[in-house]
Amino acid sequence: MNKEENYKLLFEQVKALIAGETDEVAIMANVCAAIHETMGFFWTGFYIVKGEELVLGPFQGPVACMHIGYGRGVCGTAWQRAESVVVPDVEAFPGHIACSSLSRSEIVVPVFDTDGNVKAVLDIDSKDLNTFDEVDQHWLEEFVKML
């Protein structure tokens, strides 16, 4: 299967997996685990808005930064802009926060509450350059709408 087909199948599986669940942390945990395992990314997880910073939430992968300021790094930038940010080469992104030197490319997708405010971000890292494209962005934005 190609990437698009993997996402389509995974989307339906995750939709069924979280149907009827109301606990946001449980949903985030299973969403990131399903994406991580199926797509084989290096790091997949959520940062949750708490005051003026993002705090580490459910994730899969090696240990990570626990606090990220508003507008800092890729995650803080996606929060500030309230839009997805795709970074083909993290070393070329001004102010990138290197939680791991193994991360080479990244995508961050904001999660919105019912009032349109960013309440969390989905952060995914790859060990390879240029991993993420418009296919990833489209499907990951669809995933966070389920939250």
JOUR-V624898 format. One record per residue. PHI is phi in whole degrees, 0 to 359 (999 if undefined). OMEGA is omega in whole degrees, -180 to 180 (* if undefined). Layout:
BEGIN
phi omega
PHI OMEGA
PHI OMEGA
END
This chain:
BEGIN
phi omega
999 175
274 -176
301 -180
301 179
296 177
301 180
296 -179
300 179
296 179
299 180
302 179
294 178
296 -179
293 178
303 178
291 -179
299 -174
261 180
304 177
86 179
280 -179
246 -179
280 -175
296 -180
294 178
298 179
295 179
301 -179
299 -179
287 177
297 -178
291 178
296 -180
295 179
297 -177
300 -177
292 -176
288 -173
268 176
72 180
284 -180
288 -179
213 -180
220 179
188 -179
245 166
244 -175
252 178
292 175
223 -177
68 -177
258 179
214 172
263 180
244 -179
307 177
243 180
302 180
205 174
232 179
129 -179
291 -180
307 -172
222 173
300 -176
263 -178
224 178
227 -179
284 177
302 179
80 -179
262 178
62 -179
290 -179
296 180
295 177
291 178
298 177
297 -178
298 -178
281 -175
57 178
207 179
295 177
232 178
251 -178
238 -179
294 -179
219 -175
297 180
291 179
266 -179
268 -179
300 177
80 179
303 177
262 -176
270 174
288 177
216 178
288 179
279 -180
287 -178
242 177
221 -171
206 170
225 177
230 -176
238 179
288 175
251 -176
256 172
275 -176
293 178
267 179
87 177
269 177
288 179
249 179
194 171
226 172
263 -176
244 179
228 180
243 176
234 175
282 -177
251 174
288 172
54 -178
285 -169
258 -179
218 -177
293 176
294 177
300 -178
302 -180
302 -175
290 179
293 174
295 176
293 179
299 -176
290 175
296 179
290 -178
283 *
END
